[in-house]
Amino acid sequence: MIRFPYGISNFPVIRTEDYLYLDRTHYLPLLEEAGKQLVFLRPRRFGKSLLLSMLANYYDIKTADQFDTLFGGLEVGHNPTPEHNRYLILRWDFSNVLAQGSAEQIRQNLFDHLNVRIQGFVNQYREQLPGVQLNLLRDNALSSFEELVTVVQEHGHQIYLLIDEYDNFANEVLVRDAHNSRPYRELLEGEGVLKGLFKIIKTSAAEGKLARVFITGVSPLVLADMTSGYNVATDISQQPRFNTLCGLTQQELGGLVTTVLQDCGQDESQGEGLLQTLKQFYNGYRFCDQLYQPLLYNPILCFYFLRHYQDECKAPRQMLDGNLMMDAARIRYLANQPSGTGVVERILDEENTITLDVLENRFGVEKLADLQQDERYLLSLLYYFGVLTIVDTDRLGKLTLGIPNLVTRALYVDELRQRILPAPKDRIAVANLAEKFYQTADLQPLADYLEQKYFAVFNNRDYAWSNELTIKIAFLTLLFNDIYYVVDSETALQRRYADLVLIIRPSMRQYPTLKDLVLEFKYLPLADLKLTGEQVREQSREHLMQLPAVQAALQTALAQLQHYRTVLVDKYQEPQRLYCMAVVALGFDRVVWQTL
């Protein structure tokens, strides 16, 4: 059986306790060539901490006698670089710095972390630093750090500094205090503590006291504010040769799926369906603009799924690992910006592509106003947070951005659902109505709710924005459920597209009451009908369906559905479970429908 390192980022533990390790050591020579001070950005839970742990053990002078144990059988074990086991390793992890309280309290939390790590460093390297006693200043750990690098150099050694999640606590401050940027500014603006720290790192590297620096994080949000103090690092995040430095490739995943099926005694022919599920829910990340580079899977999500499958020989009921729900807070922060909700709705509209000339990488304090108003900054940050990715380039070379997979789509949908239905009791009521619809394909209870309560939210919007997309978004937020369904919008069906498709997940097809559902939407403005909202609300659905414009819209949608039905029946071979519905919205007042 495979021992999946779910939640384990300790390289020696993985290597000595027979956990799965996907070899990335062939990147070590490339990293050494890339520069002495490197920055590497990736979304949360993408394997950055394990990468740092591998680097620490490869370069640490203290692990030289374990080299064969830790790296034997790996690529670099056969061809080590001259720098292996040469340095003293100092590691900081800023995700351990509490982002609570005032800027002064956060500053003290940072100093406490630095001092603890500096003292641990001195204890670890007593053999290399005999008799060294540092004066650790609780109120100024920057001086402690300066003293440390000087002492190490005096003893004839150099430090390799590894910083994990360099932007974590500063980002937490910014997201938490979305309407008050003062704490963030105090940490970074002028001679803020972070800028001061990185000035010392820059100077120490220039003086040869730091041999190398490797920094990981999620976004360049903080890095821009440190540029004047630390403008010497090379950002390798979007270099094509490092696209797969972290992440899981299709080829690697295929081998794991085969092994898991064998462990479960299941036929390998099921592997294609299992890979398709993993692709739909977890694949889709690309971190450069070179399309020949492969799309990557989120490794932690894949390990979550495969570990469960190996234990239970079936897929987990919930596809989104709860550990990734923190990403929802990032989406909420950006959606709260003045242009945020509109951006989220545009992202969910797959008919219209989102393009950027370049990804913005200047997110300093002075740009906070732009973040609030300029969607280029919002879209770029969503990319860095891992909830948008590069899917293509257009004819002018612009980047085309899209949602990488269905678990990420669920985060967007949930954010809109909470905005439209802020009261928990309303969300519960909608979930109950949707669950009945999944089993009966009877749209009337859901349509009644839409007309009586849901559309009231949209009626407050400018009618100039009213269109088919808005109706589609309304139904998507009502019906999205990735426990039962592969829920897709604009699903490709032989180069034609259905507005909303809910196909039962393979692991859920055992429940016979669930239906496969396809919905095609049409929107008719009240002005085209020459009716007022009050007139439309007064008439029965039967009467409204006979209006010529409504009949024309229904017939157009039914013709499209006929094609989709043929494709889906051929694919799933269960025509009795497939329900195709043409849905026509009359303004934001009434809904009529017809089942094919």
C-alpha positions as CSV (number, residue, x, y, z in Angstrom):
1,M,0.0,0.0,0.0
2,I,1.1,3.6,-0.6
3,R,1.7,5.6,2.4
4,F,0.5,9.0,1.3
5,P,2.2,11.9,3.1
6,Y,-1.0,13.8,3.7
7,G,-0.2,16.8,5.9
8,I,3.5,15.7,6.3
9,S,6.1,18.0,5.0
10,N,9.1,16.6,6.9
11,F,11.5,15.2,4.3
12,P,13.5,12.9,6.6
13,V,10.2,11.4,8.0
14,I,8.9,10.8,4.4
15,R,12.2,9.2,3.3
16,T,12.9,7.0,6.3
17,E,9.3,5.9,7.1
18,D,8.5,4.8,3.6
19,Y,6.0,7.5,2.7
20,L,5.4,8.4,-1.0
21,Y,7.9,11.0,-2.3
22,L,7.6,12.4,-5.8
23,D,11.2,13.1,-6.8
24,R,11.9,16.8,-7.4
25,T,15.6,16.6,-6.7
26,H,16.6,16.9,-10.3
27,Y,15.7,20.6,-10.0
28,L,18.5,21.2,-7.5
29,P,21.2,22.0,-10.2
30,L,18.7,24.3,-11.9
31,L,17.9,26.1,-8.7
32,E,21.6,26.6,-8.0
33,E,22.0,28.1,-11.5
34,A,19.0,30.3,-11.2
35,G,20.5,32.5,-8.5
36,K,21.7,32.9,-5.0
37,Q,18.5,34.5,-3.7
38,L,15.3,33.0,-5.0
39,V,11.6,33.6,-4.5
40,F,9.1,30.9,-5.4
41,L,5.3,31.6,-5.2
42,R,2.6,28.9,-5.2
43,P,-0.9,28.6,-3.8
44,R,-1.5,27.1,-0.3
45,R,-1.1,23.4,0.2
46,F,0.9,22.9,-3.0
47,G,4.0,21.3,-1.4
48,K,6.2,24.3,-0.8
49,S,7.1,23.3,2.8
50,L,8.2,19.9,1.7
51,L,10.4,21.5,-0.9
52,L,12.1,23.6,1.7
53,S,12.5,20.6,4.0
54,M,14.2,18.7,1.1
55,L,16.5,21.7,0.4
56,A,17.4,22.0,4.1
57,N,18.4,18.3,4.3
58,Y,20.3,18.4,1.1
59,Y,22.4,21.4,2.0
60,D,22.8,20.9,5.8
61,I,26.3,20.2,7.0
62,K,24.7,18.2,9.8
63,T,23.0,15.6,7.5
64,A,26.1,14.7,5.5
65,D,26.2,11.2,7.1
66,Q,22.6,10.6,6.2
67,F,23.0,11.5,2.5
68,D,22.6,8.0,1.2
69,T,19.6,7.3,3.4
70,L,17.8,10.5,2.4
71,F,18.8,10.9,-1.2
72,G,19.9,7.4,-2.3
73,G,17.7,6.3,-5.2
74,L,16.7,9.8,-6.1
75,E,18.0,11.7,-9.1
76,V,20.4,13.9,-7.1
77,G,21.7,11.0,-5.2
78,H,23.2,9.7,-8.4
79,N,24.6,13.1,-9.4
80,P,25.0,15.4,-6.4
81,T,26.0,19.0,-6.8
82,P,29.3,20.2,-5.2
83,E,27.3,22.3,-2.7
84,H,25.5,19.4,-1.0
85,N,25.9,19.4,2.8
86,R,28.0,22.6,2.8
87,Y,25.9,25.1,4.8
88,L,24.4,25.8,8.2
89,I,20.6,25.9,7.7
90,L,18.5,28.7,9.3
91,R,14.7,28.2,8.7
92,W,11.9,30.6,9.4
93,D,8.2,29.8,9.0
94,F,6.1,33.0,9.0
95,S,2.9,31.0,9.1
96,N,3.8,30.5,12.8
97,V,3.7,34.2,13.4
98,L,0.4,35.1,14.9
99,A,-1.4,37.9,13.0
100,Q,-3.6,39.0,15.9
101,G,-3.6,42.3,17.8
102,S,-2.0,45.6,16.9
103,A,0.9,46.1,14.5
104,E,3.2,46.3,17.6
105,Q,1.9,43.0,18.9
106,I,2.4,41.4,15.5
107,R,5.9,42.8,15.4
108,Q,6.7,41.3,18.8
109,N,5.2,37.9,17.6
110,L,7.6,38.1,14.6
111,F,10.6,38.9,16.9
112,D,9.7,36.0,19.2
113,H,9.6,33.6,16.3
114,L,13.0,34.8,15.0
115,N,14.6,34.5,18.4
116,V,13.3,31.0,18.9
117,R,14.7,29.9,15.6
118,I,18.0,31.7,16.2
119,Q,18.4,30.0,19.5
120,G,17.5,26.6,18.0
121,F,20.1,27.2,15.3
122,V,22.8,27.9,17.9
123,N,21.9,24.8,19.8
124,Q,21.9,22.7,16.6
125,Y,25.3,23.8,15.5
126,R,27.2,23.9,18.8
127,E,29.9,21.7,17.2
128,Q,30.4,24.2,14.4
129,L,30.0,27.2,16.8
130,P,31.7,26.2,20.0
131,G,31.2,28.5,22.9
132,V,28.8,30.9,21.1
133,Q,26.3,32.7,23.3
134,L,24.1,35.3,21.6
135,N,22.4,38.2,23.3
136,L,18.8,37.6,22.0
137,L,16.9,40.8,22.3
138,R,13.2,40.2,22.7
139,D,12.4,43.8,21.6
140,N,14.7,43.7,18.6
141,A,15.3,40.3,17.0
142,L,16.8,42.0,14.0
143,S,19.9,42.7,16.1
144,S,19.9,39.1,17.1
145,F,19.9,38.1,13.5
146,E,22.7,40.5,12.6
147,E,24.8,39.1,15.4
148,L,24.2,35.6,14.4
149,V,25.3,35.9,10.8
150,T,28.4,37.7,11.9
151,V,29.4,35.0,14.4
152,V,28.8,32.3,11.8
153,Q,31.1,34.0,9.3
154,E,33.7,34.5,12.0
155,H,33.7,30.7,12.6
156,G,34.3,30.0,8.9
157,H,30.8,29.0,7.9
158,Q,27.9,30.3,5.8
159,I,24.2,30.2,6.3
160,Y,21.5,29.0,3.8
161,L,18.4,30.9,4.9
162,L,15.0,29.3,4.1
163,I,11.9,31.3,4.7
164,D,8.5,29.6,4.4
165,E,5.3,31.5,3.8
166,Y,7.1,34.8,3.9
167,D,3.8,36.7,3.3
168,N,1.5,34.7,5.5
169,F,1.0,36.9,8.5
170,A,1.0,40.1,6.5
171,N,-1.6,38.7,4.1
172,E,-3.7,37.6,7.1
173,V,-3.6,41.1,8.5
174,L,-4.7,42.6,5.2
175,V,-7.5,40.1,4.7
176,R,-8.7,40.3,8.3
177,D,-8.7,44.1,8.3
178,A,-10.1,44.5,4.8
179,H,-11.5,48.0,5.6
180,N,-8.5,49.2,7.6
181,S,-5.1,49.0,6.0
182,R,-3.4,50.8,8.8
183,P,-1.9,47.6,10.6
184,Y,-0.6,46.4,7.2
185,R,0.9,49.7,6.4
186,E,2.6,49.9,9.8
187,L,4.3,46.5,9.2
188,L,5.5,47.4,5.8
189,E,5.5,51.1,5.1
190,G,8.5,53.4,5.6
191,E,10.9,51.6,7.9
192,G,8.4,48.8,8.8
193,V,9.7,45.7,10.5
194,L,9.5,43.5,7.5
195,K,11.4,45.9,5.3
196,G,14.0,46.3,8.0
197,L,14.4,42.5,8.2
198,F,14.9,42.1,4.5
199,K,17.4,44.9,4.3
200,I,19.5,42.9,6.8
201,I,19.1,39.8,4.6
202,K,20.2,41.7,1.6
203,T,23.3,43.2,3.3
204,S,24.3,39.9,4.9
205,A,24.1,38.2,1.5
206,A,26.2,40.9,-0.1
207,E,28.8,40.5,2.6
208,G,29.0,36.7,2.1
209,K,27.4,35.9,5.5
210,L,24.4,34.3,3.8
211,A,25.4,31.9,1.0
212,R,21.9,31.4,-0.3
213,V,18.3,32.5,0.4
214,F,15.2,30.6,-0.7
215,I,11.8,32.2,0.0
216,T,8.4,30.7,-0.5
217,G,5.0,32.4,-0.3
218,V,1.6,32.7,-2.0
219,S,1.6,36.2,-3.5
220,P,3.9,39.1,-4.3
221,L,1.6,41.3,-2.2
222,V,4.3,41.8,0.5
223,L,7.3,41.5,-1.7
224,A,6.5,44.7,-3.5
225,D,6.6,46.6,-0.2
226,M,10.0,45.2,0.6
227,T,11.5,46.0,-2.8
228,S,13.5,49.0,-1.7
229,G,15.0,46.9,1.1
230,Y,15.3,43.7,-0.8
231,N,15.6,44.1,-4.5
232,V,18.1,41.4,-5.3
233,A,16.0,38.3,-5.3
234,T,15.1,36.4,-8.5
235,D,11.4,35.4,-8.8
236,I,11.4,32.0,-10.5
237,S,7.6,31.5,-9.9
238,Q,6.6,31.9,-13.6
239,Q,9.7,30.5,-15.3
240,P,8.6,27.6,-17.4
241,R,11.4,25.3,-16.3
242,F,10.0,25.5,-12.7
243,N,6.3,25.0,-13.6
244,T,6.3,21.5,-12.1
245,L,8.7,22.1,-9.2
246,C,5.6,21.7,-6.9
247,G,2.4,19.9,-7.9
248,L,1.4,16.5,-9.3
249,T,1.6,15.6,-13.0
250,Q,-0.9,13.5,-14.9
251,Q,1.7,10.7,-15.5
252,E,2.5,10.6,-11.7
253,L,-1.1,10.5,-10.8
254,G,-1.8,7.7,-13.3
255,G,0.7,5.4,-11.6
256,L,-0.8,6.1,-8.2
257,V,-4.3,5.4,-9.3
258,T,-3.2,2.0,-10.8
259,T,-1.6,1.0,-7.5
260,V,-4.6,2.1,-5.5
261,L,-6.9,0.1,-7.6
262,Q,-4.6,-3.0,-7.3
263,D,-4.6,-2.6,-3.5
264,C,-8.4,-2.6,-3.6
265,G,-8.5,-5.6,-5.9
266,Q,-10.4,-3.6,-8.5
267,D,-10.0,-3.9,-12.2
268,E,-7.6,-1.5,-13.7
269,S,-10.2,-0.6,-16.3
270,Q,-11.8,1.6,-13.6
271,G,-8.7,3.8,-13.7
272,E,-9.9,5.9,-16.6
273,G,-13.1,6.9,-14.7
274,L,-11.2,7.6,-11.5
275,L,-8.6,9.7,-13.3
276,Q,-11.5,11.6,-15.0
277,T,-13.0,12.4,-11.6
278,L,-9.6,13.6,-10.3
279,K,-9.1,15.7,-13.4
280,Q,-12.4,17.4,-13.0
281,F,-12.1,18.2,-9.4
282,Y,-8.3,18.7,-8.8
283,N,-6.5,19.4,-12.1
284,G,-6.0,22.5,-14.0
285,Y,-3.1,24.6,-12.6
286,R,-0.5,26.2,-14.9
287,F,2.1,28.6,-13.5
288,C,3.7,30.0,-16.7
289,D,2.5,31.2,-20.1
290,Q,4.1,28.4,-22.1
291,L,1.2,26.1,-23.0
292,Y,3.5,23.1,-23.7
293,Q,4.0,22.9,-19.9
294,P,1.5,20.4,-18.3
295,L,-1.4,21.3,-16.2
296,L,-0.9,20.3,-12.6
297,Y,-3.0,18.6,-9.9
298,N,-3.1,19.9,-6.4
299,P,-1.1,17.3,-4.6
300,I,-2.7,17.6,-1.1
301,L,-6.2,17.2,-2.6
302,C,-5.1,14.2,-4.6
303,F,-3.5,12.6,-1.5
304,Y,-6.7,13.3,0.4
305,F,-8.8,11.5,-2.3
306,L,-6.5,8.6,-2.9
307,R,-5.8,7.9,0.7
308,H,-9.5,7.7,1.3
309,Y,-10.0,5.5,-1.7
310,Q,-7.2,3.2,-0.7
311,D,-8.8,2.8,2.8
312,E,-12.4,2.5,1.8
313,C,-12.1,1.4,-1.9
314,K,-14.5,4.2,-2.9
315,A,-14.3,7.9,-3.4
316,P,-14.8,10.3,-0.5
317,R,-18.3,11.8,-0.3
318,Q,-16.9,15.3,0.0
319,M,-14.4,16.2,-2.7
320,L,-13.2,19.4,-1.0
321,D,-10.7,18.8,1.7
322,G,-11.7,21.0,4.6
323,N,-8.1,22.1,5.1
324,L,-8.5,24.2,1.9
325,M,-11.5,26.2,3.1
326,M,-9.2,29.0,4.1
327,D,-9.1,29.9,0.4
328,A,-12.7,31.0,0.7
329,A,-11.6,33.8,2.9
330,R,-9.3,35.0,0.1
331,I,-12.1,35.0,-2.4
332,R,-14.4,36.8,0.2
333,Y,-11.8,39.5,0.7
334,L,-11.4,40.2,-3.0
335,A,-15.2,39.9,-3.6
336,N,-15.7,42.6,-0.9
337,Q,-13.7,45.1,-3.0
338,P,-16.0,47.6,-4.9
339,S,-15.6,45.7,-8.2
340,G,-15.3,42.3,-6.6
341,T,-18.7,40.8,-7.0
342,G,-18.8,41.7,-10.7
343,V,-15.5,40.0,-11.1
344,V,-16.6,36.8,-9.4
345,E,-19.7,36.7,-11.7
346,R,-17.5,37.2,-14.8
347,I,-15.2,34.4,-13.7
348,L,-18.2,32.1,-13.5
349,D,-19.3,33.0,-17.0
350,E,-17.3,30.6,-19.2
351,E,-18.8,31.9,-22.4
352,N,-16.7,35.1,-22.1
353,T,-13.0,34.7,-21.6
354,I,-11.0,36.7,-19.1
355,T,-7.7,38.0,-20.4
356,L,-4.8,40.0,-19.0
357,D,-1.8,41.5,-20.8
358,V,0.4,40.4,-17.9
359,L,0.0,39.3,-14.3
360,E,0.4,42.2,-12.0
361,N,3.2,41.7,-9.5
362,R,3.3,45.2,-7.9
363,F,1.0,45.0,-5.0
364,G,2.5,47.5,-2.6
365,V,0.8,49.6,0.0
366,E,0.5,52.4,-2.6
367,K,-1.5,50.0,-4.8
368,L,-4.2,49.2,-2.3
369,A,-6.5,51.8,-3.9
370,D,-5.9,50.1,-7.3
371,L,-6.7,46.7,-5.8
372,Q,-10.1,48.2,-4.7
373,Q,-10.9,49.6,-8.1
374,D,-8.9,47.9,-10.8
375,E,-9.9,44.3,-11.7
376,R,-6.5,43.6,-13.2
377,Y,-5.1,43.5,-9.6
378,L,-8.1,41.4,-8.4
379,L,-7.6,38.9,-11.1
380,S,-3.9,38.7,-10.6
381,L,-4.3,38.1,-6.9
382,L,-6.9,35.4,-7.6
383,Y,-4.3,33.7,-9.8
384,Y,-1.6,33.9,-7.0
385,F,-4.1,32.5,-4.5
386,G,-4.7,29.5,-6.8
387,V,-8.3,30.1,-7.5
388,L,-7.6,31.3,-11.1
389,T,-5.0,29.8,-13.4
390,I,-3.5,30.3,-16.9
391,V,-5.5,28.3,-19.3
392,D,-4.5,29.7,-22.7
393,T,-3.1,32.7,-24.5
394,D,-5.0,34.6,-27.2
395,R,-4.0,35.8,-30.7
396,L,-2.3,38.8,-29.2
397,G,-0.4,36.8,-26.6
398,K,-2.6,37.9,-23.7
399,L,-3.1,35.5,-20.8
400,T,-6.5,33.8,-20.7
401,L,-7.5,33.0,-17.1
402,G,-10.0,30.5,-15.9
403,I,-11.1,28.5,-12.8
404,P,-8.8,25.5,-12.6
405,N,-11.3,22.8,-11.3
406,L,-14.6,22.0,-9.7
407,V,-13.5,22.3,-6.1
408,T,-12.3,25.8,-6.8
409,R,-15.6,26.6,-8.6
410,A,-17.4,25.5,-5.5
411,L,-15.6,28.2,-3.5
412,Y,-16.8,30.9,-5.9
413,V,-20.4,29.6,-6.0
414,D,-20.5,29.4,-2.2
415,E,-19.3,33.0,-1.9
416,L,-22.1,34.2,-4.2
417,R,-24.6,32.0,-2.4
418,Q,-23.8,33.6,0.9
419,R,-24.0,37.1,-0.6
420,I,-27.4,36.4,-2.1
421,L,-28.7,34.4,0.9
422,P,-26.8,35.8,4.0
423,A,-29.2,34.1,6.5
424,P,-28.3,30.5,7.2
425,K,-32.0,29.5,7.4
426,D,-32.5,30.6,3.8
427,R,-29.5,28.6,2.6
428,I,-30.8,25.6,4.4
429,A,-34.2,26.1,2.8
430,V,-32.6,26.3,-0.7
431,A,-30.5,23.2,-0.1
432,N,-33.7,21.2,0.8
433,L,-35.5,22.5,-2.3
434,A,-32.4,21.6,-4.5
435,E,-32.2,18.1,-3.0
436,K,-35.8,17.4,-3.9
437,F,-35.1,18.7,-7.4
438,Y,-32.2,16.3,-7.7
439,Q,-34.5,13.4,-7.1
440,T,-37.7,14.5,-8.8
441,A,-36.6,16.9,-11.6
442,D,-39.7,18.9,-10.6
443,L,-38.7,22.5,-11.0
444,Q,-41.9,24.1,-9.6
445,P,-40.9,24.4,-5.9
446,L,-37.5,25.8,-6.8
447,A,-39.1,28.2,-9.4
448,D,-41.6,29.4,-6.8
449,Y,-38.8,30.2,-4.4
450,L,-36.9,32.0,-7.1
451,E,-39.8,34.2,-7.9
452,Q,-40.9,34.9,-4.4
453,K,-37.5,35.4,-2.6
454,Y,-34.4,34.9,-4.7
455,F,-35.2,37.4,-7.5
456,A,-35.8,40.1,-5.0
457,V,-32.0,40.4,-4.6
458,F,-31.5,40.7,-8.4
459,N,-34.4,43.2,-8.7
460,N,-32.2,45.7,-6.8
461,R,-29.6,45.5,-9.5
462,D,-29.4,47.7,-12.6
463,Y,-31.6,46.1,-15.3
464,A,-28.9,47.0,-17.8
465,W,-27.0,44.1,-16.3
466,S,-29.9,41.7,-16.7
467,N,-29.2,38.9,-19.1
468,E,-29.0,35.1,-19.5
469,L,-25.7,35.0,-17.5
470,T,-27.4,36.5,-14.4
471,I,-30.1,33.8,-14.6
472,K,-27.6,31.1,-15.1
473,I,-25.6,32.4,-12.1
474,A,-28.8,32.3,-10.0
475,F,-29.5,28.7,-10.8
476,L,-25.8,27.7,-10.4
477,T,-25.8,29.1,-6.9
478,L,-29.0,27.3,-6.1
479,L,-28.1,23.9,-7.5
480,F,-24.3,23.5,-7.2
481,N,-23.6,20.4,-5.2
482,D,-20.3,18.6,-5.6
483,I,-21.2,15.8,-3.2
484,Y,-23.8,14.3,-5.7
485,Y,-22.7,15.9,-9.0
486,V,-20.1,16.9,-11.4
487,V,-21.6,20.4,-11.8
488,D,-20.5,22.2,-14.9
489,S,-21.4,25.4,-16.7
490,E,-20.9,25.6,-20.4
491,T,-20.0,22.0,-20.6
492,A,-18.5,21.0,-24.0
493,L,-20.8,18.5,-25.7
494,Q,-19.2,17.7,-29.1
495,R,-18.2,21.4,-29.5
496,R,-21.5,22.7,-28.4
497,Y,-22.3,24.0,-25.0
498,A,-25.0,23.5,-22.4
499,D,-25.7,26.2,-19.9
500,L,-25.7,24.0,-16.7
501,V,-25.1,20.3,-16.5
502,L,-25.4,18.2,-13.4
503,I,-24.0,14.7,-14.0
504,I,-24.1,12.3,-11.1
505,R,-20.7,11.5,-9.8
506,P,-19.6,7.9,-10.6
507,S,-19.5,7.0,-6.9
508,M,-23.0,8.3,-6.5
509,R,-24.7,6.6,-9.4
510,Q,-25.5,3.7,-7.0
511,Y,-28.3,5.9,-5.7
512,P,-31.2,5.4,-8.2
513,T,-33.3,8.4,-7.2
514,L,-30.7,10.9,-8.3
515,K,-31.3,12.4,-11.8
516,D,-28.9,13.6,-14.4
517,L,-29.9,17.2,-15.2
518,V,-29.3,19.6,-18.1
519,L,-30.7,23.1,-18.1
520,E,-30.6,25.6,-21.0
521,F,-31.5,29.2,-20.1
522,K,-33.0,32.0,-22.1
523,Y,-33.7,35.5,-20.8
524,L,-36.4,37.8,-22.1
525,P,-36.3,41.5,-20.9
526,L,-39.7,42.8,-19.9
527,A,-39.3,45.6,-22.4
528,D,-39.2,43.0,-25.3
529,L,-42.4,41.5,-23.9
530,K,-44.0,45.0,-23.7
531,L,-45.1,44.1,-20.2
532,T,-44.5,45.5,-16.7
533,G,-43.2,43.4,-13.8
534,E,-46.6,43.7,-12.2
535,Q,-48.4,42.4,-15.3
536,V,-46.0,39.5,-15.6
537,R,-46.4,38.5,-11.9
538,E,-50.2,38.6,-12.2
539,Q,-50.4,36.1,-15.0
540,S,-50.2,32.3,-14.7
541,R,-47.2,30.3,-16.0
542,E,-49.6,28.6,-18.4
543,H,-50.6,31.9,-20.0
544,L,-47.0,33.2,-20.0
545,M,-45.8,30.1,-21.8
546,Q,-48.2,30.9,-24.7
547,L,-46.7,34.3,-25.4
548,P,-45.0,34.2,-28.9
549,A,-41.6,35.5,-27.6
550,V,-41.7,32.9,-24.8
551,Q,-42.6,30.1,-27.2
552,A,-39.8,31.1,-29.6
553,A,-37.3,31.1,-26.7
554,L,-38.5,27.7,-25.5
555,Q,-38.3,26.1,-28.9
556,T,-34.8,27.4,-29.4
557,A,-33.7,26.0,-26.1
558,L,-35.4,22.6,-26.7
559,A,-33.7,22.3,-30.1
560,Q,-30.3,22.7,-28.4
561,L,-31.3,20.3,-25.6
562,Q,-32.1,17.6,-28.2
563,H,-28.5,17.5,-29.3
564,Y,-27.2,17.5,-25.7
565,R,-29.5,14.6,-24.8
566,T,-28.3,12.5,-27.7
567,V,-24.6,12.9,-26.6
568,L,-25.3,12.3,-22.9
569,V,-27.5,9.2,-23.5
570,D,-24.8,7.7,-25.6
571,K,-22.1,8.4,-23.0
572,Y,-24.0,7.3,-19.8
573,Q,-26.4,4.8,-21.2
574,E,-29.1,5.7,-18.7
575,P,-31.7,7.7,-20.6
576,Q,-34.3,7.1,-17.9
577,R,-32.2,9.2,-15.4
578,L,-31.6,12.1,-17.8
579,Y,-33.9,15.2,-17.7
580,C,-33.3,18.1,-20.0
581,M,-35.1,21.4,-19.3
582,A,-35.6,24.6,-21.3
583,V,-35.9,27.5,-18.8
584,V,-37.0,31.0,-19.8
585,A,-36.8,33.9,-17.4
586,L,-39.1,36.8,-17.9
587,G,-37.1,39.6,-16.4
588,F,-36.4,38.9,-12.8
589,D,-40.0,38.2,-12.1
590,R,-41.2,34.9,-13.5
591,V,-39.8,31.6,-14.7
592,V,-41.4,29.1,-17.2
593,W,-39.9,25.9,-18.4
594,Q,-40.5,22.8,-20.5
595,T,-38.9,19.4,-20.2
596,L,-37.7,17.7,-23.3
